[in-house]
Structure formats: C-alpha cells, structure tokens
C-alpha cells in the first residue's frame, strides 16, 4: 500500500489520470472548505461510449462520467483503472486529503 497526504490550494488541479500497477485507489477527505473542487471520474472503457441505456435524469450512478463533491470525513475507493481528475480548486483555504493506492 502507498499512502500520502495531498493539499490543494487556490488554483491547483489534477489532470485526468489513472494509477498504474495498482488494484484500488482511494481518498479520505480531512479538510474540505467551501468552493473546493469535486473529484471527477470517467469510464475509459470503449464500450461505455456505445452501449448506453436511456437516461431520464443524469446522476452519478447512470453515466460514464460523474463527479463527487467532497465533504469532511468522506471516504471514496475505486478501481485504479478508472480515470479521474480534480478541476481547478477555487477555495481560498487548503483542501487536505489522504490518498492511497493498493498494489498487486
């Protein structure tokens, strides 16, 4: 397992990426001030662009792309192949989280 602290200040972002050679990745949000950026996920599998069910109302569970707005104490874990990013942080206070990767 690999674990580290992450601090994002105003203007910071993380580009779209995956975590190679890992099985699961996750984040535990410690300090999430107002105007903190969400974490955004994108399904990179090619079939997710072609085999889609009819969506009446978009939500985080029915699309290939979704986002989660972090809150203090929120814990998220996902398959490491899932692409994710954090858009530009607009909070004036630091956004602090613990990030981890479970390796093979």
One Martini backbone bead per residue (centre of mass of N, CA, C, O) as a GRO file, in nm:
protein
  104
    1UNK     BB    1   0.100   0.034   0.018
    2UNK     BB    2   0.009   0.376  -0.068
    3UNK     BB    3   0.055   0.683   0.125
    4UNK     BB    4  -0.079   1.029   0.115
    5UNK     BB    5  -0.069   1.367   0.122
    6UNK     BB    6  -0.305   1.630   0.017
    7UNK     BB    7  -0.268   1.967  -0.115
    8UNK     BB    8  -0.503   2.224  -0.205
    9UNK     BB    9  -0.495   2.523  -0.364
   10UNK     BB   10  -0.545   2.787  -0.521
   11UNK     BB   11  -0.533   2.661  -0.866
   12UNK     BB   12  -0.534   2.375  -0.830
   13UNK     BB   13  -0.473   2.053  -1.005
   14UNK     BB   14  -0.585   1.743  -1.172
   15UNK     BB   15  -0.531   1.547  -1.413
   16UNK     BB   16  -0.605   1.305  -1.609
   17UNK     BB   17  -0.600   0.973  -1.445
   18UNK     BB   18  -0.420   0.693  -1.329
   19UNK     BB   19  -0.318   0.381  -1.145
   20UNK     BB   20  -0.060   0.210  -1.197
   21UNK     BB   21  -0.019  -0.101  -1.056
   22UNK     BB   22  -0.313  -0.106  -0.938
   23UNK     BB   23  -0.625  -0.181  -0.785
   24UNK     BB   24  -0.673   0.042  -0.560
   25UNK     BB   25  -0.826   0.357  -0.485
   26UNK     BB   26  -0.811   0.657  -0.263
   27UNK     BB   27  -1.003   0.883  -0.037
   28UNK     BB   28  -0.958   1.109   0.251
   29UNK     BB   29  -1.135   1.370   0.384
   30UNK     BB   30  -1.035   1.635   0.607
   31UNK     BB   31  -1.033   1.930   0.440
   32UNK     BB   32  -1.336   2.107   0.326
   33UNK     BB   33  -1.388   2.382   0.183
   34UNK     BB   34  -1.524   2.612   0.032
   35UNK     BB   35  -1.496   2.568  -0.317
   36UNK     BB   36  -1.428   2.290  -0.365
   37UNK     BB   37  -1.337   2.047  -0.559
   38UNK     BB   38  -1.417   1.794  -0.737
   39UNK     BB   39  -1.439   1.462  -0.828
   40UNK     BB   40  -1.363   1.313  -1.146
   41UNK     BB   41  -1.512   1.061  -1.355
   42UNK     BB   42  -1.395   0.816  -1.615
   43UNK     BB   43  -1.482   0.586  -1.848
   44UNK     BB   44  -1.244   0.419  -2.066
   45UNK     BB   45  -1.428   0.227  -2.188
   46UNK     BB   46  -1.544   0.184  -2.504
   47UNK     BB   47  -1.841   0.077  -2.444
   48UNK     BB   48  -1.939   0.338  -2.285
   49UNK     BB   49  -1.996   0.495  -2.573
   50UNK     BB   50  -2.227   0.272  -2.696
   51UNK     BB   51  -2.357   0.140  -2.427
   52UNK     BB   52  -2.667   0.287  -2.360
   53UNK     BB   53  -2.893   0.397  -2.159
   54UNK     BB   54  -3.166   0.551  -2.086
   55UNK     BB   55  -3.167   0.890  -1.964
   56UNK     BB   56  -3.363   1.091  -1.765
   57UNK     BB   57  -3.152   1.139  -1.516
   58UNK     BB   58  -2.868   1.259  -1.412
   59UNK     BB   59  -2.620   1.060  -1.235
   60UNK     BB   60  -2.355   0.897  -1.075
   61UNK     BB   61  -2.490   0.592  -1.168
   62UNK     BB   62  -2.564   0.646  -1.514
   63UNK     BB   63  -2.263   0.713  -1.609
   64UNK     BB   64  -1.935   0.759  -1.741
   65UNK     BB   65  -1.973   1.039  -1.597
   66UNK     BB   66  -1.858   1.170  -1.277
   67UNK     BB   67  -1.920   1.331  -0.956
   68UNK     BB   68  -1.773   1.442  -0.635
   69UNK     BB   69  -1.849   1.607  -0.345
   70UNK     BB   70  -1.665   1.693  -0.095
   71UNK     BB   71  -1.629   1.598   0.253
   72UNK     BB   72  -1.588   1.573   0.563
   73UNK     BB   73  -1.502   1.223   0.597
   74UNK     BB   74  -1.483   1.125   0.318
   75UNK     BB   75  -1.489   0.798   0.152
   76UNK     BB   76  -1.307   0.677  -0.138
   77UNK     BB   77  -1.334   0.394  -0.370
   78UNK     BB   78  -1.145   0.253  -0.658
   79UNK     BB   79  -1.061   0.156  -0.951
   80UNK     BB   80  -0.749   0.234  -1.092
   81UNK     BB   81  -0.855   0.254  -1.405
   82UNK     BB   82  -1.009   0.498  -1.328
   83UNK     BB   83  -1.065   0.795  -1.440
   84UNK     BB   84  -0.927   1.108  -1.299
   85UNK     BB   85  -1.010   1.438  -1.153
   86UNK     BB   86  -0.923   1.788  -1.064
   87UNK     BB   87  -1.028   2.076  -1.071
   88UNK     BB   88  -1.003   2.385  -1.009
   89UNK     BB   89  -0.931   2.540  -0.719
   90UNK     BB   90  -1.139   2.795  -0.529
   91UNK     BB   91  -1.024   2.787  -0.262
   92UNK     BB   92  -0.872   2.975   0.006
   93UNK     BB   93  -0.838   2.704   0.134
   94UNK     BB   94  -0.722   2.416   0.214
   95UNK     BB   95  -0.723   2.092   0.059
   96UNK     BB   96  -0.742   1.790   0.254
   97UNK     BB   97  -0.586   1.461   0.193
   98UNK     BB   98  -0.596   1.111   0.177
   99UNK     BB   99  -0.399   0.892  -0.023
  100UNK     BB  100  -0.444   0.570  -0.199
  101UNK     BB  101  -0.268   0.254  -0.286
  102UNK     BB  102  -0.327  -0.071  -0.409
  103UNK     BB  103  -0.131  -0.332  -0.468
  104UNK     BB  104  -0.042  -0.647  -0.605
   0.00000   0.00000   0.00000
